[in-house]
Amino acid sequence: MATRRHPVLLALAASLVLALPLTAQSTTTWQWSGTLGAGRTVSVRNVNGAVRVTPSAGRTVEVTATKKVRRGEADAVRIEARMAGAGNGDVVICALWGPDARCDASGYRGGSHIRGTDVSVDLVVKVPADAKVTASTVNGAVTLTEIGGDVDASTVNGSVTARSLTGRVNASTVNGSITAQGAVVGDGVRYSSVNGSITIILPETTGAVLDLSTVNGRVTTEHPVTLDGTISRRRMRATMGKGGPTLKASTVNGSVTVKKG
């Protein structure tokens, strides 16, 4: 039996197809490499796009920046990488929006959205195993894997993922989740979000003091702990194992969970 196709439905379907935006995207790649001194810092600053930091071989810092242009010109956003300090000092890597944008190891200044331009930049940075890393973006995820030095990671709209880190960690986001896996080394380990959950994966042999809190959510742990104070589903101060450095994690809207791993 033949199926009749209603002319009104066909016309509506055709109009929806014609209404869909046709978005062309072009991609360009920029690369840089340099040498980092032992125990020095790599600072990565982005605005619109992801930041991913992984280990390199030897003392080399390798940068690959991928620009994705949906509207406007790729040159509206420029990429800079440079050595800072004497000799094999620190390295600063920046994606800069607009002619007035500047950045250095202390932060990002100036710059703004360029009218008629829609460009994002994904930064992939390989660093020596002992490097200290400062990584930030505004709209995008920050991911760090197997970094041996201290880490400061932040974003506004995006997640933060930190895997197998062996130094001190300070990670924050406003709208996004945090997932962290690694040892607790030295006081000053901090994870914070406003709208997002925090998941921390720790070895069973970890010795630490946990200071966990949320406003709208729950705090839980899979590890046996000794509580300090009263039991609360929104706040936990407790000792893992034999105690040790303090690990602090806080969010407003979301849960805080400590898992075995």
Secondary structure per residue as TSV (DSSP state, phi and psi in degrees):
chain	resnum	aa	ss	phi	psi
A	1	M	-	360.0	128.0
A	2	A	-	-73.3	146.8
A	3	T	-	-98.9	127.4
A	4	R	-	-81.1	135.4
A	5	R	-	-103.6	117.8
A	6	H	-	-67.9	125.4
A	7	P	H	-60.9	-31.4
A	8	V	H	-68.2	-42.0
A	9	L	H	-65.3	-39.4
A	10	L	H	-63.2	-41.7
A	11	A	H	-64.4	-39.4
A	12	L	H	-64.9	-43.7
A	13	A	H	-61.3	-41.3
A	14	A	H	-64.3	-39.0
A	15	S	H	-67.7	-34.9
A	16	L	H	-66.5	-40.7
A	17	V	H	-62.9	-42.9
A	18	L	H	-67.0	-26.3
A	19	A	H	-80.0	-15.9
A	20	L	S	-66.0	135.0
A	21	P	-	-70.1	137.4
A	22	L	-	-99.3	106.9
A	23	T	-	-109.8	116.2
A	24	A	-	-94.9	136.6
A	25	Q	-	-125.0	129.2
A	26	S	E	-110.9	153.1
A	27	T	E	-130.1	133.7
A	28	T	E	-129.1	152.7
A	29	T	E	-123.2	138.3
A	30	W	E	-127.2	137.3
A	31	Q	E	-133.0	152.1
A	32	W	E	-154.5	151.0
A	33	S	E	-145.0	151.4
A	34	G	E	-157.8	179.0
A	35	T	E	-111.1	133.2
A	36	L	-	-108.9	136.5
A	37	G	-	-70.4	159.3
A	38	A	T	-60.9	130.4
A	39	G	T	70.3	13.2
A	40	R	-	-87.8	178.4
A	41	T	E	-111.3	139.4
A	42	V	E	-110.8	121.2
A	43	S	E	-107.4	126.8
A	44	V	E	-121.6	121.2
A	45	R	E	-122.7	125.5
A	46	N	-	-134.0	168.5
A	47	V	S	-123.5	-53.7
A	48	N	B	-125.8	94.1
A	49	G	S	145.9	170.6
A	50	A	-	-86.6	159.4
A	51	V	E	-127.6	127.7
A	52	R	E	-130.4	127.2
A	53	V	E	-122.0	126.8
A	54	T	E	-135.9	169.4
A	55	P	E	-74.5	150.4
A	56	S	-	-111.3	176.5
A	57	A	S	-92.0	132.2
A	58	G	T	70.7	-142.6
A	59	R	T	-100.0	14.4
A	60	T	E	-87.2	139.0
A	61	V	E	-104.7	124.8
A	62	E	E	-121.6	130.3
A	63	V	E	-120.2	130.0
A	64	T	E	-125.0	117.7
A	65	A	E	-110.9	124.7
A	66	T	E	-111.7	114.3
A	67	K	E	-89.2	132.1
A	68	K	E	-115.9	115.2
A	69	V	E	-108.0	114.1
A	70	R	E	-97.8	-26.4
A	71	R	E	-158.3	138.8
A	72	G	S	93.2	-160.6
A	73	E	-	-109.1	140.6
A	74	A	G	-61.0	-31.8
A	75	D	G	-70.1	-9.7
A	76	A	G	-65.3	-22.1
A	77	V	E	-118.5	126.8
A	78	R	E	-113.5	151.2
A	79	I	E	-110.9	134.5
A	80	E	E	-128.4	141.5
A	81	A	E	-141.1	132.8
A	82	R	E	-154.0	157.0
A	83	M	E	-79.6	144.2
A	84	A	E	-126.4	133.0
A	85	G	S	91.6	173.0
A	86	A	S	-78.1	150.2
A	87	G	S	61.1	-144.2
A	88	N	S	-82.9	72.4
A	89	G	-	-86.4	-147.4
A	90	D	E	-76.1	166.8
A	91	V	E	-124.2	135.2
A	92	V	E	-118.5	129.1
A	93	I	E	-126.6	127.1
A	94	C	E	-138.4	140.9
A	95	A	E	-105.0	121.0
A	96	L	E	-117.2	123.9
A	97	W	E	-98.8	114.9
A	98	G	S	91.8	155.5
A	99	P	T	-68.1	-20.8
A	100	D	T	-93.6	-2.3
A	101	A	-	-72.5	139.3
A	102	R	E	-140.0	152.7
A	103	C	E	-153.7	154.3
A	104	D	E	-148.8	-166.3
A	105	A	T	-62.2	-24.2
A	106	S	T	-87.8	-15.8
A	107	G	E	154.0	-171.4
A	108	Y	E	-111.5	134.9
A	109	R	E	-135.8	145.3
A	110	G	S	70.9	-165.8
A	111	G	-	78.6	156.3
A	112	S	-	-165.5	172.3
A	113	H	-	-63.0	134.2
A	114	I	-	-95.9	118.5
A	115	R	T	-56.3	134.5
A	116	G	T	79.5	9.3
A	117	T	-	-122.6	133.4
A	118	D	E	-131.0	93.3
A	119	V	E	-128.0	134.3
A	120	S	E	-121.0	155.2
A	121	V	E	-130.9	123.5
A	122	D	E	-100.5	123.8
A	123	L	E	-106.6	122.9
A	124	V	E	-114.0	119.9
A	125	V	E	-125.6	127.6
A	126	K	E	-105.4	132.4
A	127	V	E	-131.1	157.7
A	128	P	-	-59.2	154.1
A	129	A	T	-60.2	-29.8
A	130	D	T	-97.0	8.3
A	131	A	-	-67.5	146.8
A	132	K	E	-88.4	144.5
A	133	V	E	-133.1	132.3
A	134	T	E	-118.7	119.4
A	135	A	E	-132.4	129.7
A	136	S	E	-146.7	150.9
A	137	T	-	-150.0	173.3
A	138	V	S	-105.3	-53.6
A	139	N	B	-115.9	94.0
A	140	G	S	157.9	166.9
A	141	A	-	-88.0	152.9
A	142	V	E	-120.0	125.3
A	143	T	E	-128.0	129.2
A	144	L	E	-129.7	134.0
A	145	T	E	-134.6	129.3
A	146	E	S	54.2	52.4
A	147	I	-	-101.0	131.1
A	148	G	-	-90.2	-25.8
A	149	G	S	-89.7	-179.2
A	150	D	-	-64.6	147.6
A	151	V	E	-129.6	132.8
A	152	D	E	-121.4	119.5
A	153	A	E	-131.2	135.5
A	154	S	E	-151.7	149.8
A	155	T	-	-149.4	166.0
A	156	V	S	-101.4	-54.0
A	157	N	B	-117.7	88.9
A	158	G	S	163.8	172.3
A	159	S	-	-95.0	161.4
A	160	V	E	-122.6	127.9
A	161	T	E	-124.8	125.1
A	162	A	E	-128.0	114.1
A	163	R	E	-119.3	134.4
A	164	S	E	54.4	45.1
A	165	L	E	-90.3	142.7
A	166	T	-	-119.7	7.1
A	167	G	S	-112.2	-172.6
A	168	R	-	-68.0	142.7
A	169	V	E	-128.4	133.6
A	170	N	E	-129.8	110.4
A	171	A	E	-128.8	137.4
A	172	S	E	-147.0	151.6
A	173	T	-	-149.2	159.8
A	174	V	S	-97.2	-55.5
A	175	N	B	-117.6	87.3
A	176	G	S	167.6	171.0
A	177	S	-	-98.8	164.1
A	178	I	E	-126.6	130.9
A	179	T	E	-124.3	123.1
A	180	A	E	-131.2	136.4
A	181	Q	E	-138.4	124.3
A	182	G	E	157.6	-175.3
A	183	A	-	-79.9	161.8
A	184	V	-	-102.3	107.3
A	185	V	-	-118.9	115.8
A	186	G	S	72.2	151.9
A	187	D	S	-67.4	151.5
A	188	G	-	107.3	16.0
A	189	V	E	-80.8	118.5
A	190	R	E	-135.0	133.6
A	191	Y	E	-129.2	130.4
A	192	S	E	-145.9	142.4
A	193	S	-	-141.0	165.1
A	194	V	S	-107.4	-55.4
A	195	N	B	-117.9	82.3
A	196	G	S	170.1	158.2
A	197	S	-	-91.4	158.8
A	198	I	E	-123.2	126.0
A	199	T	E	-120.3	124.0
A	200	I	E	-120.3	125.1
A	201	I	E	-110.3	119.0
A	202	L	E	-126.1	145.2
A	203	P	-	-63.0	153.1
A	204	E	T	-65.7	-21.4
A	205	T	T	-84.3	2.7
A	206	T	-	-64.3	134.0
A	207	G	-	-112.3	119.9
A	208	A	E	-163.6	163.4
A	209	V	E	-103.8	123.5
A	210	L	E	-96.7	131.5
A	211	D	E	-128.5	95.2
A	212	L	E	-118.9	139.8
A	213	S	E	-155.1	152.9
A	214	T	E	-148.3	157.2
A	215	V	E	-95.6	-49.4
A	216	N	E	-122.9	88.2
A	217	G	S	165.3	-160.6
A	218	R	-	-133.5	153.9
A	219	V	E	-113.8	125.1
A	220	T	E	-140.5	157.1
A	221	T	E	-142.1	141.7
A	222	E	S	-86.7	-15.2
A	223	H	S	-84.8	147.0
A	224	P	-	-68.9	134.2
A	225	V	E	-139.2	161.2
A	226	T	E	-105.5	115.4
A	227	L	E	-73.9	144.6
A	228	D	-	-114.9	100.8
A	229	G	S	105.1	-164.5
A	230	T	-	-80.2	159.0
A	231	I	-	-80.1	130.9
A	232	S	-	-145.4	141.6
A	233	R	S	-78.7	-10.7
A	234	R	S	-110.8	-5.7
A	235	R	E	-148.6	134.3
A	236	M	E	-141.1	125.7
A	237	R	E	-121.9	120.0
A	238	A	E	-153.5	164.0
A	239	T	E	-110.7	128.1
A	240	M	E	-97.7	134.3
A	241	G	T	57.6	-130.1
A	242	K	T	-91.9	11.0
A	243	G	-	82.1	-177.0
A	244	G	-	152.5	-142.8
A	245	P	S	-62.0	157.4
A	246	T	E	-89.7	131.6
A	247	L	E	-113.2	119.0
A	248	K	E	-113.9	130.7
A	249	A	E	-137.4	129.8
A	250	S	E	-144.4	145.3
A	251	T	E	-145.5	165.3
A	252	V	E	-99.2	-56.0
A	253	N	E	-114.9	91.9
A	254	G	S	157.3	174.5
A	255	S	-	-101.6	159.4
A	256	V	E	-120.7	121.9
A	257	T	E	-129.4	130.4
A	258	V	E	-108.3	120.2
A	259	K	E	-113.5	162.4
A	260	K	E	-83.6	141.9
A	261	G	-	-174.9	360.0
